[in-house]
Each structure stands twice: as structure tokens, then as C-alpha cells.
Amino acid sequence: MAGILAWFWNERFWLPHNVTWADLQSTEEAAFPQAEDLYLAFPLAFCIFMIRLLFERFIAKPCALGLKVQASGPQKAQPNAILEKVFTAITKHPDEKRLEGLSKQLDWDVRSIQRWFRQRRNQEKPSTLRKFCESMWRFTFYLYIFTYGVRFLKKTPWLWNTRQCWSGYPYQPLMPDLHYYYMVELSFYWSLMFSQFIDVKRKDFGIMFTHHVIGVTLITFSYVTNLTRVGTLIFCLHDVADVVLEAAKMANYCKCQKLSDLLFLTFAVVFIVSRLGIYPLWILNTTLFELYEALGNFPAFWVFNVLLMGLQILHCLWSYLIIKTAYKAIVKGKVAKDARSDVESSSDEEETVPRSKAPHSTVTTNGTSGANGTNGYLTGATSSEEH
């Protein structure tokens, strides 16, 4: 085990030339990031999750009810033991052959059986109240951490000159405010990693899980190697768009359609400018070129930048879906639905209206249209529910 750890933490891989882990040990004069600090993220992630549960129950839910957010879920299917057995043990989407067999067995017409399965699938979807509470929690957290990040960064030299990210690197002391910023962000990402399995299920589950894995890996990697200055810039740049997104979703759940449309279009502009403009021109420029000029080439340099470019690929994917949705909103005169984090795991309502006749401007929640992989941003769809 000692040999494996020594191989994994090889200084020639992780650190620039002529730098050792001993050089980065904390002393009475200066504190530096230590790998063992990262263990704090796990109890903090649990605390954040518990705070979320309390927040949703005692703050978000009363707010939702006060705003007349719909508390009930979809219409329940009538009890039927045979269909329930098929639904739970065999398939939730019976094919034509099975539908005909059930029709003969129950003496129901095929259309009624299709309707039963659709209602039964919808029955498992979360209520608008639950989705509002989840969005309000995320909005509150993102607003808090973004505000904290702005207040912290405006006092730092590297916000105004990214070359300061590498001035004196890696012998940059760890400031208490920066340590707090990192630990809260990492803990929140860990809480998202775990809660994603119980949160509202969306079609972009795989993309979002990949995003969370990359996020946790980047935060961990940048902390251990003391690349924390540029890390704080990435935090702030990513949090700003999510504040607007969650606000747009809450407005949508409250049926404030004009406000929701305005917030979504604002979100689209903020996301595209920050992720396709500022991120590559500001962040990738300093990590690829200014870091290389300051410290030269070492293996971890490439690992760090590969992860950052992987994040940029996700930005491009989501931006395409957001632009597509915004275009539909402009053409149709209305934003149809949240598509980056509101895309549900199933899309059953489309059976109720033929696709060729479904009005794209209808507010929906199943995310069955072309933007169905977007991490919940707003999608035009042919259904009648939403994130």
C-alpha cells in the first residue's frame, strides 16, 4: 500500500520541476492546502444535505403554498391488479402485441390500456411543489455562494489580472476565506453527487452525473496542487448562470410565464457569454498559456487542462440546446419549458396529442422536444407537465 501511495503521489507528476510535497507542508508562518483537508467535505456534504431537507420543508414549502404552487401530482390511474403487475414486473411501456393481449384479457379497448399506462407512469413523477422546493434550495445556495465569491474575489489581484494566479506558485499561502470557499463548493458538489439519485429524475442524468464527477475531480485536483486561485474564478463564473436558471424555474412553477420567459432568455445570454466567451478566453487562456509560460511543462498541467476542456465540451453541448430552445421561444413568441435541469426521466404525455398538432408554445414539464438532453434549461415539448 505504501508503494502504491508513493507511486500515486509522485512529485514529478503532480508538481512543477524542483518542487516537493515537503515544500508545501503548512508551517506556523504559512498554511498551504493539504490533501487531508478534503476529508472535511464529507461531513460538510452531509450537513448541507440536512440543511437542504430542513430548508425545503420549513421555508421552501410554505413559500410555494403561499405562491399557489400546485401541490398535487398527476391524476392517478384506477386500481387494476393485472395491469399493475405488468407495470411493476414486466414493462412500463407495453408493445402493441402485449396491449392486444391485455385488451382481450381485460375486455378493455387498447386506447384505454394505453391511457392507464400513461397515467401510471405520470403517477411516479414529482409534483410541481416538490420541483419548486428543489429549485428554491438551489437558487438560495447559488445566490449565497455567488455573492460570497464576488465579495471575496473583488479583493484579490488575480480577478483583475489572471497572471497573478501563477505569481509565486506553488508557494501561495492558503487564506481562510479561500479555504472556506473551496470546502463549501466541494461539499455542495458531493451532496449533488449523492442527492442526484433521489432528486427529480431528468433525461440528462448521465450528462449531469459526468459534470458532477468532473467538478469534484477538478476541485480536488486543484486544491491538492494549490491551483486554488484559478479555481475560485471558475467557481464564480459557473455559479452566476445557475442563479438565473433556478429563478426562471421557480417563476415557471408559479405560472408567471412572462417573468419565466424573461429570466430564461437572460439565463441563455449569461450562460453563453460566461461559458462560451469568458471561460475559454479567460480561464482556458490562463491555464493553457499563462501557466505554461510561468512554470513550464509538467504532467499534471495536462491533466488539469484536459479536465477543463472536458468541461468546455459540456458547455458547448448545453449551449447548443439552450440556443435551440431560445430560437423556438423567439419564433413562437414564448419559452415553452425549462430544459437544462427540468428534463424529466420519461416523456409520456406526448401520447395525448399527435406531434404534428402539438402546440410548441405550451408550458410543459416532460421535456419531450428536441432539447431533451439539456440539464434542465427550458424545452419546447408536446406534453403538459414540467421540472
Contacts in CASP RR format, 6 or more apart in sequence:
PFRMAT RR
TARGET T0000
AUTHOR 0000-0000-0000
METHOD contacts of the structure
MODEL  1
MAGILAWFWNERFWLPHNVTWADLQSTEEAAFPQAEDLYLAFPLAFCIFM
IRLLFERFIAKPCALGLKVQASGPQKAQPNAILEKVFTAITKHPDEKRLE
GLSKQLDWDVRSIQRWFRQRRNQEKPSTLRKFCESMWRFTFYLYIFTYGV
RFLKKTPWLWNTRQCWSGYPYQPLMPDLHYYYMVELSFYWSLMFSQFIDV
KRKDFGIMFTHHVIGVTLITFSYVTNLTRVGTLIFCLHDVADVVLEAAKM
ANYCKCQKLSDLLFLTFAVVFIVSRLGIYPLWILNTTLFELYEALGNFPA
FWVFNVLLMGLQILHCLWSYLIIKTAYKAIVKGKVAKDARSDVESSSDEE
ETVPRSKAPHSTVTTNGTSGANGTNGYLTGATSSEEH
9 21 0 8 1.000
11 19 0 8 1.000
11 20 0 8 1.000
11 21 0 8 1.000
12 298 0 8 1.000
12 299 0 8 1.000
13 298 0 8 1.000
13 299 0 8 1.000
13 300 0 8 1.000
14 224 0 8 1.000
14 225 0 8 1.000
14 299 0 8 1.000
14 300 0 8 1.000
15 21 0 8 1.000
15 24 0 8 1.000
15 170 0 8 1.000
15 225 0 8 1.000
15 298 0 8 1.000
15 300 0 8 1.000
16 169 0 8 1.000
16 170 0 8 1.000
16 295 0 8 1.000
16 296 0 8 1.000
16 298 0 8 1.000
17 296 0 8 1.000
17 298 0 8 1.000
19 170 0 8 1.000
23 170 0 8 1.000
23 171 0 8 1.000
24 32 0 8 1.000
24 33 0 8 1.000
24 170 0 8 1.000
24 171 0 8 1.000
24 226 0 8 1.000
25 32 0 8 1.000
25 34 0 8 1.000
26 32 0 8 1.000
26 34 0 8 1.000
26 174 0 8 1.000
30 171 0 8 1.000
30 173 0 8 1.000
31 173 0 8 1.000
31 174 0 8 1.000
31 179 0 8 1.000
32 170 0 8 1.000
32 171 0 8 1.000
32 172 0 8 1.000
32 173 0 8 1.000
32 174 0 8 1.000
32 226 0 8 1.000
33 174 0 8 1.000
33 179 0 8 1.000
33 182 0 8 1.000
33 223 0 8 1.000
33 224 0 8 1.000
33 226 0 8 1.000
33 228 0 8 1.000
35 224 0 8 1.000
37 179 0 8 1.000
37 183 0 8 1.000
37 223 0 8 1.000
38 186 0 8 1.000
38 220 0 8 1.000
38 223 0 8 1.000
38 224 0 8 1.000
40 183 0 8 1.000
40 187 0 8 1.000
41 183 0 8 1.000
41 186 0 8 1.000
41 187 0 8 1.000
41 190 0 8 1.000
42 187 0 8 1.000
42 190 0 8 1.000
44 183 0 8 1.000
44 184 0 8 1.000
44 187 0 8 1.000
45 187 0 8 1.000
45 188 0 8 1.000
45 190 0 8 1.000
45 191 0 8 1.000
45 194 0 8 1.000
46 191 0 8 1.000
47 187 0 8 1.000
48 187 0 8 1.000
48 188 0 8 1.000
48 191 0 8 1.000
49 191 0 8 1.000
49 194 0 8 1.000
49 195 0 8 1.000
52 137 0 8 1.000
52 191 0 8 1.000
52 195 0 8 1.000
55 136 0 8 1.000
55 137 0 8 1.000
55 140 0 8 1.000
56 133 0 8 1.000
56 134 0 8 1.000
56 136 0 8 1.000
56 137 0 8 1.000
59 136 0 8 1.000
60 132 0 8 1.000
60 133 0 8 1.000
60 136 0 8 1.000
60 137 0 8 1.000
61 129 0 8 1.000
61 133 0 8 1.000
63 136 0 8 1.000
64 71 0 8 1.000
64 129 0 8 1.000
64 132 0 8 1.000
64 133 0 8 1.000
64 136 0 8 1.000
64 253 0 8 1.000
65 71 0 8 1.000
65 129 0 8 1.000
67 132 0 8 1.000
67 254 0 8 1.000
68 254 0 8 1.000
69 128 0 8 1.000
69 129 0 8 1.000
69 132 0 8 1.000
69 253 0 8 1.000
69 254 0 8 1.000
70 127 0 8 1.000
70 128 0 8 1.000
70 129 0 8 1.000
71 127 0 8 1.000
71 128 0 8 1.000
71 129 0 8 1.000
72 127 0 8 1.000
73 123 0 8 1.000
73 125 0 8 1.000
73 126 0 8 1.000
73 127 0 8 1.000
73 128 0 8 1.000
74 119 0 8 1.000
74 122 0 8 1.000
74 123 0 8 1.000
74 125 0 8 1.000
74 385 0 8 1.000
75 119 0 8 1.000
75 122 0 8 1.000
75 123 0 8 1.000
76 119 0 8 1.000
76 123 0 8 1.000
77 83 0 8 1.000
77 116 0 8 1.000
77 117 0 8 1.000
77 119 0 8 1.000
77 120 0 8 1.000
77 123 0 8 1.000
78 116 0 8 1.000
80 106 0 8 1.000
80 116 0 8 1.000
82 102 0 8 1.000
82 105 0 8 1.000
82 106 0 8 1.000
83 102 0 8 1.000
83 106 0 8 1.000
83 113 0 8 1.000
83 116 0 8 1.000
83 117 0 8 1.000
83 120 0 8 1.000
84 120 0 8 1.000
86 94 0 8 1.000
86 98 0 8 1.000
86 102 0 8 1.000
87 117 0 8 1.000
87 120 0 8 1.000
90 98 0 8 1.000
91 98 0 8 1.000
92 117 0 8 1.000
92 120 0 8 1.000
92 121 0 8 1.000
93 117 0 8 1.000
94 102 0 8 1.000
94 113 0 8 1.000
94 117 0 8 1.000
99 110 0 8 1.000
99 113 0 8 1.000
99 114 0 8 1.000
100 110 0 8 1.000
102 108 0 8 1.000
102 113 0 8 1.000
103 109 0 8 1.000
103 110 0 8 1.000
103 113 0 8 1.000
106 113 0 8 1.000
114 351 0 8 1.000
118 348 0 8 1.000
118 349 0 8 1.000
118 351 0 8 1.000
118 352 0 8 1.000
121 346 0 8 1.000
121 348 0 8 1.000
122 348 0 8 1.000
122 349 0 8 1.000
122 385 0 8 1.000
125 344 0 8 1.000
125 346 0 8 1.000
125 385 0 8 1.000
126 200 0 8 1.000
128 253 0 8 1.000
128 365 0 8 1.000
128 386 0 8 1.000
130 200 0 8 1.000
131 200 0 8 1.000
131 249 0 8 1.000
131 253 0 8 1.000
131 342 0 8 1.000
131 365 0 8 1.000
131 386 0 8 1.000
131 387 0 8 1.000
132 249 0 8 1.000
132 250 0 8 1.000
132 253 0 8 1.000
132 254 0 8 1.000
134 199 0 8 1.000
134 200 0 8 1.000
135 246 0 8 1.000
135 249 0 8 1.000
135 250 0 8 1.000
135 253 0 8 1.000
135 341 0 8 1.000
135 387 0 8 1.000
136 246 0 8 1.000
136 250 0 8 1.000
138 242 0 8 1.000
138 246 0 8 1.000
139 243 0 8 1.000
139 246 0 8 1.000
139 247 0 8 1.000
139 250 0 8 1.000
141 188 0 8 1.000
142 239 0 8 1.000
142 242 0 8 1.000
142 243 0 8 1.000
142 246 0 8 1.000
143 243 0 8 1.000
145 181 0 8 1.000
145 184 0 8 1.000
145 185 0 8 1.000
145 188 0 8 1.000
145 235 0 8 1.000
145 239 0 8 1.000
146 236 0 8 1.000
146 239 0 8 1.000
146 240 0 8 1.000
146 243 0 8 1.000
148 181 0 8 1.000
148 184 0 8 1.000
149 181 0 8 1.000
149 232 0 8 1.000
149 235 0 8 1.000
149 236 0 8 1.000
149 239 0 8 1.000
150 236 0 8 1.000
152 177 0 8 1.000
152 178 0 8 1.000
152 181 0 8 1.000
152 232 0 8 1.000
153 159 0 8 1.000
153 232 0 8 1.000
153 233 0 8 1.000
153 236 0 8 1.000
156 164 0 8 1.000
156 229 0 8 1.000
156 232 0 8 1.000
157 164 0 8 1.000
157 167 0 8 1.000
158 164 0 8 1.000
158 165 0 8 1.000
158 229 0 8 1.000
158 230 0 8 1.000
158 232 0 8 1.000
158 233 0 8 1.000
159 233 0 8 1.000
162 230 0 8 1.000
162 233 0 8 1.000
162 282 0 8 1.000
162 285 0 8 1.000
162 286 0 8 1.000
162 290 0 8 1.000
163 286 0 8 1.000
163 290 0 8 1.000
163 294 0 8 1.000
164 229 0 8 1.000
165 227 0 8 1.000
165 229 0 8 1.000
165 230 0 8 1.000
165 233 0 8 1.000
165 286 0 8 1.000
165 290 0 8 1.000
165 291 0 8 1.000
166 286 0 8 1.000
166 290 0 8 1.000
166 291 0 8 1.000
166 294 0 8 1.000
166 295 0 8 1.000
167 294 0 8 1.000
169 226 0 8 1.000
169 227 0 8 1.000
169 294 0 8 1.000
169 295 0 8 1.000
170 225 0 8 1.000
170 226 0 8 1.000
172 226 0 8 1.000
172 228 0 8 1.000
172 229 0 8 1.000
174 226 0 8 1.000
174 228 0 8 1.000
178 228 0 8 1.000
178 229 0 8 1.000
178 232 0 8 1.000
181 232 0 8 1.000
181 235 0 8 1.000
182 219 0 8 1.000
182 223 0 8 1.000
182 228 0 8 1.000
182 231 0 8 1.000
182 232 0 8 1.000
185 219 0 8 1.000
185 235 0 8 1.000
186 216 0 8 1.000
186 219 0 8 1.000
186 220 0 8 1.000
186 223 0 8 1.000
189 212 0 8 1.000
189 215 0 8 1.000
189 216 0 8 1.000
189 219 0 8 1.000
190 216 0 8 1.000
192 212 0 8 1.000
193 209 0 8 1.000
193 212 0 8 1.000
193 213 0 8 1.000
193 216 0 8 1.000
196 205 0 8 1.000
196 208 0 8 1.000
196 209 0 8 1.000
196 212 0 8 1.000
200 344 0 8 1.000
200 387 0 8 1.000
201 344 0 8 1.000
201 345 0 8 1.000
202 208 0 8 1.000
202 341 0 8 1.000
202 342 0 8 1.000
202 343 0 8 1.000
202 344 0 8 1.000
202 345 0 8 1.000
202 373 0 8 1.000
202 375 0 8 1.000
202 376 0 8 1.000
202 387 0 8 1.000
203 343 0 8 1.000
203 344 0 8 1.000
203 345 0 8 1.000
203 347 0 8 1.000
203 367 0 8 1.000
203 372 0 8 1.000
203 373 0 8 1.000
204 340 0 8 1.000
204 343 0 8 1.000
204 372 0 8 1.000
204 373 0 8 1.000
204 374 0 8 1.000
204 375 0 8 1.000
204 376 0 8 1.000
205 345 0 8 1.000
207 314 0 8 1.000
207 317 0 8 1.000
207 373 0 8 1.000
207 375 0 8 1.000
208 341 0 8 1.000
208 375 0 8 1.000
210 314 0 8 1.000
211 311 0 8 1.000
211 314 0 8 1.000
211 375 0 8 1.000
214 307 0 8 1.000
214 310 0 8 1.000
214 311 0 8 1.000
214 314 0 8 1.000
215 311 0 8 1.000
217 307 0 8 1.000
218 231 0 8 1.000
218 234 0 8 1.000
218 304 0 8 1.000
218 307 0 8 1.000
218 308 0 8 1.000
218 311 0 8 1.000
219 231 0 8 1.000
221 227 0 8 1.000
221 300 0 8 1.000
221 303 0 8 1.000
221 304 0 8 1.000
221 307 0 8 1.000
222 228 0 8 1.000
222 230 0 8 1.000
222 231 0 8 1.000
222 304 0 8 1.000
225 300 0 8 1.000
225 304 0 8 1.000
227 304 0 8 1.000
230 283 0 8 1.000
230 286 0 8 1.000
230 287 0 8 1.000
233 282 0 8 1.000
233 283 0 8 1.000
234 279 0 8 1.000
234 283 0 8 1.000
234 308 0 8 1.000
237 274 0 8 1.000
237 275 0 8 1.000
237 278 0 8 1.000
237 279 0 8 1.000
237 282 0 8 1.000
237 283 0 8 1.000
238 274 0 8 1.000
238 275 0 8 1.000
240 270 0 8 1.000
240 274 0 8 1.000
241 267 0 8 1.000
241 270 0 8 1.000
241 271 0 8 1.000
241 274 0 8 1.000
241 275 0 8 1.000
244 263 0 8 1.000
244 266 0 8 1.000
244 267 0 8 1.000
244 270 0 8 1.000
245 264 0 8 1.000
245 267 0 8 1.000
245 271 0 8 1.000
245 338 0 8 1.000
245 340 0 8 1.000
245 341 0 8 1.000
245 376 0 8 1.000
245 377 0 8 1.000
246 341 0 8 1.000
247 263 0 8 1.000
248 260 0 8 1.000
248 263 0 8 1.000
248 264 0 8 1.000
248 266 0 8 1.000
248 267 0 8 1.000
248 338 0 8 1.000
248 378 0 8 1.000
249 260 0 8 1.000
249 338 0 8 1.000
249 341 0 8 1.000
249 342 0 8 1.000
249 387 0 8 1.000
251 257 0 8 1.000
251 259 0 8 1.000
251 260 0 8 1.000
251 263 0 8 1.000
252 260 0 8 1.000
252 337 0 8 1.000
252 338 0 8 1.000
252 342 0 8 1.000
252 363 0 8 1.000
252 378 0 8 1.000
252 386 0 8 1.000
253 386 0 8 1.000
255 363 0 8 1.000
257 334 0 8 1.000
257 335 0 8 1.000
257 363 0 8 1.000
260 335 0 8 1.000
260 378 0 8 1.000
261 329 0 8 1.000
261 334 0 8 1.000
261 335 0 8 1.000
264 325 0 8 1.000
264 326 0 8 1.000
264 329 0 8 1.000
264 335 0 8 1.000
264 338 0 8 1.000
264 377 0 8 1.000
264 378 0 8 1.000
265 326 0 8 1.000
265 329 0 8 1.000
265 335 0 8 1.000
267 322 0 8 1.000
267 377 0 8 1.000
268 322 0 8 1.000
268 323 0 8 1.000
268 325 0 8 1.000
268 326 0 8 1.000
268 377 0 8 1.000
271 318 0 8 1.000
271 319 0 8 1.000
271 322 0 8 1.000
271 377 0 8 1.000
272 319 0 8 1.000
272 322 0 8 1.000
272 323 0 8 1.000
275 312 0 8 1.000
275 315 0 8 1.000
275 318 0 8 1.000
275 319 0 8 1.000
276 315 0 8 1.000
276 316 0 8 1.000
276 319 0 8 1.000
279 312 0 8 1.000
279 315 0 8 1.000
280 312 0 8 1.000
283 308 0 8 1.000
284 305 0 8 1.000
284 308 0 8 1.000
284 309 0 8 1.000
284 312 0 8 1.000
287 304 0 8 1.000
287 305 0 8 1.000
287 308 0 8 1.000
288 305 0 8 1.000
291 301 0 8 1.000
292 301 0 8 1.000
295 301 0 8 1.000
318 340 0 8 1.000
318 374 0 8 1.000
318 375 0 8 1.000
318 377 0 8 1.000
321 339 0 8 1.000
321 340 0 8 1.000
321 370 0 8 1.000
321 371 0 8 1.000
321 373 0 8 1.000
321 374 0 8 1.000
321 377 0 8 1.000
321 379 0 8 1.000
322 339 0 8 1.000
322 340 0 8 1.000
322 371 0 8 1.000
322 374 0 8 1.000
322 377 0 8 1.000
324 370 0 8 1.000
324 371 0 8 1.000
325 335 0 8 1.000
325 336 0 8 1.000
325 339 0 8 1.000
325 371 0 8 1.000
325 374 0 8 1.000
325 377 0 8 1.000
325 378 0 8 1.000
325 379 0 8 1.000
325 380 0 8 1.000
326 335 0 8 1.000
328 336 0 8 1.000
328 360 0 8 1.000
328 369 0 8 1.000
328 380 0 8 1.000
329 335 0 8 1.000
329 336 0 8 1.000
329 378 0 8 1.000
332 360 0 8 1.000
332 361 0 8 1.000
333 361 0 8 1.000
334 361 0 8 1.000
335 378 0 8 1.000
335 380 0 8 1.000
336 360 0 8 1.000
336 361 0 8 1.000
336 362 0 8 1.000
336 363 0 8 1.000
336 364 0 8 1.000
336 369 0 8 1.000
336 378 0 8 1.000
336 379 0 8 1.000
336 380 0 8 1.000
336 381 0 8 1.000
337 363 0 8 1.000
337 364 0 8 1.000
337 365 0 8 1.000
337 367 0 8 1.000
337 369 0 8 1.000
337 378 0 8 1.000
337 379 0 8 1.000
337 380 0 8 1.000
337 381 0 8 1.000
337 386 0 8 1.000
337 387 0 8 1.000
338 365 0 8 1.000
338 376 0 8 1.000
338 377 0 8 1.000
338 378 0 8 1.000
338 379 0 8 1.000
338 386 0 8 1.000
338 387 0 8 1.000
339 367 0 8 1.000
339 371 0 8 1.000
339 372 0 8 1.000
339 373 0 8 1.000
339 374 0 8 1.000
339 375 0 8 1.000
339 376 0 8 1.000
339 377 0 8 1.000
339 378 0 8 1.000
339 379 0 8 1.000
339 380 0 8 1.000
340 374 0 8 1.000
340 375 0 8 1.000
340 376 0 8 1.000
340 377 0 8 1.000
340 378 0 8 1.000
341 375 0 8 1.000
341 376 0 8 1.000
341 377 0 8 1.000
341 387 0 8 1.000
342 365 0 8 1.000
342 367 0 8 1.000
342 376 0 8 1.000
342 377 0 8 1.000
342 378 0 8 1.000
342 379 0 8 1.000
342 386 0 8 1.000
342 387 0 8 1.000
343 366 0 8 1.000
343 367 0 8 1.000
343 371 0 8 1.000
343 372 0 8 1.000
343 373 0 8 1.000
343 374 0 8 1.000
343 375 0 8 1.000
343 376 0 8 1.000
343 379 0 8 1.000
343 387 0 8 1.000
344 365 0 8 1.000
344 366 0 8 1.000
344 367 0 8 1.000
344 385 0 8 1.000
344 387 0 8 1.000
346 366 0 8 1.000
347 366 0 8 1.000
347 367 0 8 1.000
347 368 0 8 1.000
347 372 0 8 1.000
347 381 0 8 1.000
347 383 0 8 1.000
348 366 0 8 1.000
348 383 0 8 1.000
349 364 0 8 1.000
349 366 0 8 1.000
349 368 0 8 1.000
349 382 0 8 1.000
349 383 0 8 1.000
349 384 0 8 1.000
349 385 0 8 1.000
350 358 0 8 1.000
350 366 0 8 1.000
350 368 0 8 1.000
350 381 0 8 1.000
350 382 0 8 1.000
350 383 0 8 1.000
352 383 0 8 1.000
352 384 0 8 1.000
353 382 0 8 1.000
355 382 0 8 1.000
358 382 0 8 1.000
360 369 0 8 1.000
360 380 0 8 1.000
360 381 0 8 1.000
360 382 0 8 1.000
361 380 0 8 1.000
362 380 0 8 1.000
362 381 0 8 1.000
362 382 0 8 1.000
362 384 0 8 1.000
363 386 0 8 1.000
364 379 0 8 1.000
364 380 0 8 1.000
364 381 0 8 1.000
364 382 0 8 1.000
364 383 0 8 1.000
364 384 0 8 1.000
364 385 0 8 1.000
364 386 0 8 1.000
365 381 0 8 1.000
365 383 0 8 1.000
365 384 0 8 1.000
365 385 0 8 1.000
365 386 0 8 1.000
365 387 0 8 1.000
366 381 0 8 1.000
366 383 0 8 1.000
366 384 0 8 1.000
366 385 0 8 1.000
366 386 0 8 1.000
367 379 0 8 1.000
367 380 0 8 1.000
367 381 0 8 1.000
367 383 0 8 1.000
367 386 0 8 1.000
368 379 0 8 1.000
368 381 0 8 1.000
368 382 0 8 1.000
368 383 0 8 1.000
369 379 0 8 1.000
369 380 0 8 1.000
369 381 0 8 1.000
369 382 0 8 1.000
370 379 0 8 1.000
370 380 0 8 1.000
371 377 0 8 1.000
371 378 0 8 1.000
371 379 0 8 1.000
371 380 0 8 1.000
372 379 0 8 1.000
372 381 0 8 1.000
376 387 0 8 1.000
END
